[in-house]
């Protein structure tokens, strides 16, 4: 009986996602196929590109884009009146992500890097296409954020979580522009040789491809902009999950805690971006960074305690976020 109930629940969720955005749901399934292909590549292809297995990047992007599309389709279930917006944004997002993963997979198959690679016309065109596509997709995210801000939610904590989550996603995605700036070493190489093969890097203060964390490849010797970038783009999952976990609390309490969670999440994103831009690896923070992180944790805890200690206002003086 329990298994049958679980199957029915999954079917119901799948039907809701498909009804909200068939193209995003289908796109996420396509990304799972791409993930399977990348996993096969990881097993049978021993090549290394920029210090990592050739098919690791396609695998990571397939997972990330599948999660993003499914989450966006779920958000669309809360925007029933925005049918045209859902249709346009769904198609734009699906096309951009399928195109991006296809280019990353193509470059892995060729044994070339996909990002920052402008060594020849073909590679430069592919990188430019990816850049333009991501800008378009980020602008599409702005449209989603506007729709969420204009939508009225009966579940107010969840509504605020989705709004703040999408805003942080937009900011987090925008950090990708910081990675496309040519480094000092690349500019010097261009000055000496008259050409530049690579423009931009994930790593701050060192070339890409150095020692990194298992699975992510984030640098363990220098700053890595991918760390805050990752945190930022996953706010759309983390904050709604927080709101769902707070459902047993009074609505006003849940709203307060959701807003605090969003502020704390955004602050952590800013701290990690600041750490990365200082050329400091995530796993080896210096004393200043540790002090800031401790202050962040203390302020978050105090804000939570204050929110829980406050009694909800009643009568004509009641104020609640809506």
N, C-alpha and C positions, 0 to 999 in steps of 0.2 A: 504494500500500500504506500509506504513511504517513497519507494523508488518511483512508483507511478505518479505520485504527487510532485516529486522533483522534476520528472520528465514533463509533466503538464506545465509546471512553473517555467521551465526553460523554453518550452514552446510558446507560452504566452509572452515572455520577454522578447523572444525572437520575432514574434508577430508584431509586437509593438514597435520594435526597432525598424523592422521592414516597412511598416506603415508610415513611420515618421520620416524615413529616408532610405528607400530601396538602394540607391546608388552608394551611400556610405556603408550600408550593411554588406552589400556585394563586394565593395572595395576592400573591406576588412577581411572578408573571406579570401579574396585574391591575395592579400598580403600574407595570409597564413600559408597559402600555396608557395609564395615566394620565400617564406621562412623555411619551409621544408626543403626547397631547392638549395637554399644557402647552407642549411645544415648538412646536406649531402656534399656540397662543395667543401665544407670544413673537414669532412672525413676523408675525401679522396684527393683534395688539392693541397699539397704541402707548401705552396708559395706564400711568401711573406711580403706585404706591402706596407711601407712606413712602419716597420716594427711590429705589425700585427698580422694574423692569418688573413689571407686575401678575402675570404668570404665572411669574416666577422662583421664587417661594417654593413653589408647587405642584410645580414641576419638581424642586427640591432635595429636598423631602420625599418625592417619589415615588422618587427614586434611593436616598435614605437608608433608607427603610422596606423597599424591595426587597432591598437588601444585608443589612439586619438579619434579615429573614425567611429569606433563603437561608442566612445564617450560622447562625441558630438551628436550622434544619432539619438542617444539617450536624452541629451539635453533638448533635442528637438521635440521629444514627446511632451515636454513642458511648454512648448510654444505652438499650440494647436491652431492659433489664428494667423500664424505667420507662414502660410503654405508657400507662397511665392518665394519668400526669403529662404525657407528651408530648401526649396528646389534648386535655386541658384547657388547658394553656399554649398550645398551637398555636392553638386556636380563639380564646382570649382575645387573643393577640397579633395575629392576623390581623384580627379584628373591630375592635380598637382602631385599628390602623394604617389600615385601609380607611376607617373613620369619620373619622379625623383628616385624611387626605388629601382626602376628600370635602368636609369642612367648609372646609378651606383653599381648595380649588378653587371651592366655592360663593361664598366671600367674594371671591375674585379676580374671579369673573364679575360679582359685584355692585359691584365697585370699592371694596370695603371691606377693612380689615385684619382678620386672623383672630385674632391674639394680642393680648391686653390690651384688646380693644375691648369696652367696656361702655356705649357711647353710647346704646343703646336696649335694650329688653327682648329683642328677637330676637338682637342681637349678644351681649348678656350671657349669654343662655342657651347659645348656641353655644360661647362661650369656656368657660363652666362645664362643659359636656359634655366638651369637650376636656381640661380639667383633671382631671376625675374619671376619664376614660378612661386618661390617662397614669399616674395614681396606681395604678390597677388593673394596668396593664401593668408598672409598676415592681415591684409586689408579686409579679407572676408571675415576674419576673426573679429575685427572691429565691428562689422555689421551684426555679428552674433551678440557681441557685448551690448550693443545698442538695443537689440531686440529684448535681451534679458532684462535690461534696466527699465524698459517700458512695459514689460509684462508684469501683471499682478499675480502673486503667488499666495495660495492659501497656506502652503507650508513656507512661512516667512524665513526661517533659518536656512532652508535649502535654497530658496530664491537668492538670498544674499550670498550664500556660498558659491553658487553658480556665477553670479555677477562678478564677485571679487576674483574667483578662480579664473574666469576668462580674461579679465583685465591683467592679471599677473601673467597669464599665458602670453598675451600680446607683448608685454614688457620683456618676458623671458626669451621669446622668439626673436625679439629685436636685438638681443645681444649677439646674434649671429653676425650682424654687421661688423662687430668688433673683431671677429676672426678673419675678416676679409682684408684687413689693412696689411700691406706688405711690412714685414719686420725690418729692423735696421740692417740685419745681415743680408736679407734679400735685396734691399735697396743698394747696399754696397756691392753685392754681386752684379746687379744690373749696371751700376756705374762702371765697374771694371770690365765686364764682358760685353756690355751693350745690349744684353737681353735678360729677361727674367722668366724663369720656368715655373716658379711657384710664387703666388702672391697671397699671403695670408697664412695663418697657423692657428691651431687650437691652443698650443702651448705658449706661455709668456716667458720670454727670456732664454729660450732654447729651441732648437728645431724639433718638429714633430717626430715621433718614432722612438723616443727615449723610453726608459723604464716606466711602466704604468701599472695601474691596478688590474688584477685579473678580471676579465669579462668586459670592463668598461674601457680600459686603456688610458684612463685619466693619469696624467703625469704624477709620479711620486717624487720628482726632483725639482719641479718648477710649477708655476701657476698654470691652471688649465681652465679656459673659459667654458668648456663643456660642462663643468660642475654646476655653476649657477644656471646655465642654459637648460640643463636637464631638470633642475629643481623648478625653474620657472614654468616650463611647458607642461609639467605634471601637476600644477596647481588645480587644474580642472578636474582631476580625480581626487586629490587629497582633501580639498575643502568640502566638496559635497559629501565625501565619506565621513568627515568630521560632523557635518550637520545631521547625517543619518544616525550616527552614534549618539547624538544628543537628543534624539526624539522623545526619550522618556522624561526629559526635564520640562519645566514650564516653558511656554513659548518665549516669553521675554528673556528668561535665563538663557535659553538656547540661542536666541538672536545675539545676545551680548557675547556669549562664548564663541559663536561663529565669527563675529566681527573681530574679536580679540585674536582668534586663530588666524584670520586673514592677515591682520596687521603683523602678527608674529612671523607668519610664513614669508610675507613680503620683506620683513626686516632681515630674516635669515638669508633670503635671496640676495639682498643688498650686501650683507656681510661677506658672503661667499664670492660675490663678484668683486668686491674690494680686495679680498684676499688674493684672488686669481690675478687681478691686474697688477698687484704688487709682486708678481712672480713667485708666489708662495704656494707650495703644494697643499692639497686638502689635508693630507695625513700628517703633515708636519707644521702645524701653525706655530707662529712665534708668540712671545709673551703678550704683545699688544693684541693680536688676534684672539688669543685665549681670554684675555681680560674682556674684550668686547663680547665674545660668545657667552661668558659667564654673566655679564651685565644683561645681555639679551634674555638668557634663561631666567634670571631673577625678575626682570621687569615683566616677562610673560607670566610667571607664577603669581606675582603681585596683582597683575591685572585680572587674572582668573579668580584669585581670592576675593578681590574687591567686587567683581561681578556676582559672585555667589553670595557675598555677604549683604549686598544691597537688597532691600525689600522692594518688590514691585509696587509702583505707585498705583493708587486706585482712584476711582471717581473721575471728576472733571480734570484732575491734574495728571492723569495717566498719560504717559508718552511711550509709544512703541514704534519701532521701525516697521515699515510695511513695504 
